[in-house]
Amino acid sequence: QVQVEQSGGGSVQAGGSLRLSCAMTGDTYSICMSWFRQAPGKGREWVAAIYTEDGSPRYANSVRGRFRISRENNKRIFDLQMNNLKPEDTAMYYCAPQRTPLYCNSDFRERADVYEYWGQGTQVTVSP
């Protein structure tokens, strides 16, 4: 059984930093881990992904250079370090492991509908 638990988040002023963490328990196998976010009234937006085996990251243009995705050596804990936060980063953030290799590729990984497992979500609020 795959279980995904998130921690971190909170409120910060613009320019500040926050760190999110995502821990897999039970069956911890994954090909990649993605982070998504969803602002009120909007769809779920892909933010970043990391390949579990080699740790190579991928980023959405909106966060590249400000966010850093990483995973611990145990390959079951994944972090999203968010720096220089902006009010437009305000959203509920979700992590989602992907176990199908094809769906970690660029053609699919940004689509929320290809992910079967999700964390419970954690709120990030950035004030001006």
C-alpha positions as CSV (number, residue, x, y, z in Angstrom):
1,Q,0.0,0.0,0.0
2,V,1.3,3.4,-1.0
3,Q,1.0,6.2,1.6
4,V,2.2,9.7,1.1
5,E,2.4,12.2,3.9
6,Q,3.3,15.9,3.6
7,S,4.7,18.3,6.1
8,G,5.9,21.9,6.1
9,G,4.3,25.0,4.5
10,G,2.8,27.9,6.3
11,S,2.7,31.7,5.9
12,V,5.5,34.0,4.9
13,Q,6.0,37.5,3.5
14,A,7.1,38.0,-0.1
15,G,10.8,37.2,-0.6
16,G,10.7,34.7,2.2
17,S,11.4,30.9,2.1
18,L,9.5,27.8,3.0
19,R,10.3,24.1,2.8
20,L,7.8,21.3,2.1
21,S,8.5,17.6,2.7
22,C,6.9,14.5,1.3
23,A,7.4,11.1,2.9
24,M,6.4,7.8,1.3
25,T,5.6,4.8,3.6
26,G,4.5,1.3,2.9
27,D,5.3,0.5,-0.7
28,T,7.8,3.3,-1.4
29,Y,8.6,2.4,-5.0
30,S,8.5,5.4,-7.4
31,I,10.1,6.4,-10.7
32,C,9.7,10.1,-10.0
33,M,8.0,12.5,-7.6
34,S,6.1,15.6,-8.6
35,W,4.9,18.6,-6.8
36,F,1.7,20.3,-7.9
37,R,-0.1,23.4,-6.5
38,Q,-3.7,24.5,-6.7
39,A,-4.8,28.1,-6.1
40,P,-8.4,28.8,-5.2
41,G,-10.6,28.6,-8.3
42,K,-7.8,27.3,-10.5
43,G,-6.7,23.9,-11.8
44,R,-3.8,21.8,-10.4
45,E,-0.5,23.2,-11.7
46,W,2.6,21.1,-12.0
47,V,5.6,22.8,-10.2
48,A,8.5,20.4,-10.2
49,A,9.6,16.8,-10.5
50,I,12.6,14.7,-9.5
51,Y,13.6,11.3,-10.8
52,T,13.9,9.0,-7.8
53,E,16.9,7.0,-8.9
54,D,19.3,9.6,-10.0
55,G,17.8,12.7,-8.4
56,S,17.6,14.8,-11.6
57,P,15.2,17.6,-11.3
58,R,12.7,19.3,-13.6
59,Y,11.0,22.6,-13.0
60,A,8.1,24.7,-14.3
61,N,9.2,28.0,-15.8
62,S,7.3,29.9,-13.1
63,V,9.5,28.5,-10.3
64,R,12.8,27.7,-12.0
65,G,15.7,29.5,-10.1
66,R,13.6,30.0,-7.0
67,F,12.5,26.4,-6.0
68,R,14.7,23.4,-5.5
69,I,13.4,19.8,-5.4
70,S,15.5,17.1,-3.8
71,R,15.3,13.7,-2.4
72,E,17.0,12.0,0.5
73,N,19.3,9.0,-0.1
74,N,16.7,6.7,1.2
75,K,14.6,7.6,-1.9
76,R,11.4,7.9,0.1
77,I,11.6,11.5,1.4
78,F,11.3,14.3,-1.0
79,D,11.7,18.0,-0.3
80,L,10.7,21.2,-2.1
81,Q,12.7,24.2,-1.0
82,M,10.9,27.4,-2.0
83,N,12.9,30.7,-2.0
84,N,12.1,34.2,-3.0
85,L,8.4,33.4,-2.7
86,K,5.8,35.6,-4.4
87,P,2.2,36.2,-3.6
88,E,1.3,34.3,-6.8
89,D,2.9,31.2,-5.2
90,T,0.0,31.1,-2.7
91,A,-1.7,27.8,-3.1
92,M,-2.3,24.3,-1.7
93,Y,0.7,22.2,-2.6
94,Y,0.6,18.5,-3.2
95,C,3.2,15.8,-3.8
96,A,2.5,12.9,-6.0
97,P,4.7,9.8,-6.7
98,Q,4.7,8.3,-10.1
99,R,5.3,4.6,-10.6
100,T,4.8,4.4,-14.4
101,P,8.1,5.4,-16.3
102,L,6.2,6.8,-19.3
103,Y,4.3,9.3,-17.1
104,C,7.5,10.8,-15.7
105,N,8.4,12.0,-19.2
106,S,7.8,15.6,-20.3
107,D,4.8,14.7,-22.4
108,F,2.9,13.4,-19.3
109,R,4.3,14.5,-16.0
110,E,2.6,17.9,-15.9
111,R,-0.8,16.2,-16.1
112,A,-2.5,15.7,-12.8
113,D,-4.7,12.9,-14.2
114,V,-1.8,10.5,-14.7
115,Y,-1.0,10.4,-10.9
116,E,-2.7,7.7,-8.8
117,Y,-1.4,8.7,-5.4
118,W,-1.4,12.0,-3.7
119,G,-0.3,13.6,-0.5
120,Q,-2.9,15.3,1.7
121,G,-1.9,18.8,0.6
122,T,-0.3,21.6,2.6
123,Q,-1.1,25.3,2.4
124,V,1.5,27.9,1.4
125,T,0.4,31.6,1.8
126,V,2.6,34.4,0.7
127,S,1.6,37.9,1.7
128,P,2.8,41.1,-0.2
